[in-house]
Amino acid sequence: MKIDRLVSLGALAVIVAATACGAAQTGSAVPATPIPVAKGATSCGRLHSPTTTPTPITGVRVGSTIALATLNQQTLAYTADEDDNAVHVVDVDAHHELGETALDGRPSQLMFLPDGRLAVLLRDRAQIAVLEPGANAGDLETRCTVDVANEPVALALTPNDATLLVTSGWGRALSAFDASKLTKSFEVPLAREPRAVIVSDDGRFAYVSHAVGAQASRVALADQAVTPIMLREKDPGQEIMRRQLQKQIAEATKNGGAAPPWVVSQLEAMDKRAHPSCQGYALAKSVDPGGRILAPQVLVDNGEIEQRAQGYGNDQTPTEEADVAVIDATTGVPMASSLERTQQRGGWGIDRRTAQMPECILPRAAVVDPKTKSLFVSCLGIDEVVAYDSLAANPARAERRRWPVSSGPNGIALESAKNRAVVWSQFDRAVDVIDLGNSELHDDKGGPGPATVRVVMAPNATHKLSPALALGRLLFHSVGDGRVARDGRACASCHPDGRDDSLVWATPEGPRRSIMLAGRLEGTAPYSWSGREADLRAHLTTTFDRLNGSGGGLKSLELEALLVYVESLAPPSPSSRGSGNDGDVKVQQGAAFFASPSVGCAGCHSGALATDNRRHDVGSKTDADRSGEFNTPSLHLVSGAGPYFHDGRYKTLHEVLIQPGDKMGHTSQLSEREIDALEAYVSTL
């Protein structure tokens, strides 16, 4: 096991430095060279004969950071390296790197198209790059790039291989393209932070996970209707009461009436008490008849927000618990048994014979093995791949086996013919080849499984990470480090991708909404809703204290590295593609309202990041709050956040602009059209 790394992370500075400067690796690599679009190419089509180039392993219709193909009985792995802005090609059998192709952006996922072309999502460029394997096994040639909604993060194909689906995180969209011509068919708006996408066996529905928001989305591909699927913990008694309240609302409103306020408030209170989920990065599909969509996630106990807590959340129960939600692929209804928390949980053990293993609370990739019916999940933070029974009513309680892998596993592919899994680990920039052993996957003796083979990519001088940044990233994602949090959660638990979990937590100061970090730190001190931490170091110390972690246990080198990483977190790159003249006019009108003294927005939300960095009392104090004064939050990137205010009372930005009742600025005199213009402008900040 790799739990030892949590005991002595300080020693990793030496390892990280060695890796950054070029650790020894198996085999040699071809230097990365940017490849221009082929001369004379007028489409994304192939130029080489499929008989002379690698053949994708059939049946894989979901993207990942790793994809497999075969050539002359040799297995090749293609990996998306977001640190190097490149695709690596690795000979899985010979255990060495064959080549590296530089990209014009940061790749998030890749997947082979039916004809053998490789589709690569460029997350920071809002594009799909289409590449084709060349005559040499390690070569890739660019065919074209295609624009897509901002921040593309995941790929999938329909069962007939005709349609390519792409989810866009910051763009909050699902886009469909003709898989052959790469022409766009449609684009559907989605809820916050969509991630993985997978299509039902009948091709009728696309299922999309969301990194935050305790939900998945079901999209009917025929008419693009979107149905949210709530993935909260379900208590049978509470569900009966919920249905009764919903029935009362339906009866009251069927003839144009209004829902009784007490019914609405009671339903909202129930939603607040239900344990939400987070970390919805991955999806997989079971192989049983009809199929089930498997969604690794985490169930969160954020505490009673109407009361103050000693830390963040409930101090009496585990704050986060690994879960695998099971959704009926035919009906889109989640199985209640898969959303149940355990009544008690062991500690963060390091001896699997005497204690429970560390949980997979940062799941990042998933795939189902048709032979063993096992769900394989790559777990960031504990650097392991965990196999669950995919047919269990509650897969998270039906663990079969686990394997240690390199640091930062965020992609996994199966080669069933050779009974092995191939894992891409971003932090170590390494491929692990796992011998899956016997077909039952049981490990009754509690010992390690068959040895894995590790292939480390050649160092890239152009995109080399500093040792401090690499170490800080490890610390940010470390699960089970008691110096960060007593209950084992990582910084990334509440700040996935350096953003926010969309949750409101019970804290010693009252209810507090998680704040986005990426792109919103520089120039926004003091920190926290209270505005009492003058610098980031002080804010981290307060956070460690509330998490009951021994933050003082972090060595000076480690704390500095964590600060370096947090300050480096890049904001999403909002794309202006598709904005027309009408939109520009509306934004200009909204900007005028924002700056107008009669509206008053710019009085507090001033400067480049739209904050005056001061505390104000706008009448938002709750019974649980110690103080009614709150630090003015930056409006930078505010359109991608929500819910809003320190206690998350407003679900949408539109509500923020109209519901405070002139306690924060003066918008009551604005018409609905003018409010829309104001919202359009604020959304660009």
Secondary structure, 3 states (H helix, E strand, C coil): CCCHHHHCHHHHHHHHHHHHHHCCCCCCCCCCCCCCCCCCCCCCCCCCCHHHCCEECCCCCECECEEEEEECCEEEEEEEECCCCEEEEEECCCCEEEEEEECCCCEEEEEECCCCCEEEEECCCCEEEEEEECCCCCCEEEEEEEECCCCEEEEEECCCCCEEEEEECCCCEEEEEECCCCCEEEEEECCCCEEEEEECCCCCEEEEEECCCCEEEEEECCCCCEEEEECCCCCHHHHHHHHHHHHHHHHHHCCCCCCCHHHHHHHHHHHHHCCCEECCCCCEECCCCCCEEEEEEEEECCCCCCCCCCCCCCCCCCCEEEEEEEEECCCCCECHHHHCCCCCCCCCCCCCCCCCCCCCCCEEEEEEECCCCEEEEEECCCCEEEEEECCCCCHHHCEEEEEECCCCEEEEEEEHHHCEEEEEECCCCEEEEEECCCCCCCCCCCCCCCCEEEEECCCCCCCCCCHHHHHHHHHHCCCCCCCCCCCCCCHHHHCHHHCCCCCEEEECCEEEECCCCCCCCCCCCCECCCCCECCHHHHHHHHHHHCCCCHHHCCHHHHHHHHHHHHHCCCCCCCCCCCCHHHHHHHHHHHHHHHCCCCCHHHCCCCCCCCCCCEECCCCCCCCCCCCCEECCCCCCHHHCCCECCCCCECCHHHHHHCCCCCCCCCCCCCHHHHHHHHHHHCCC
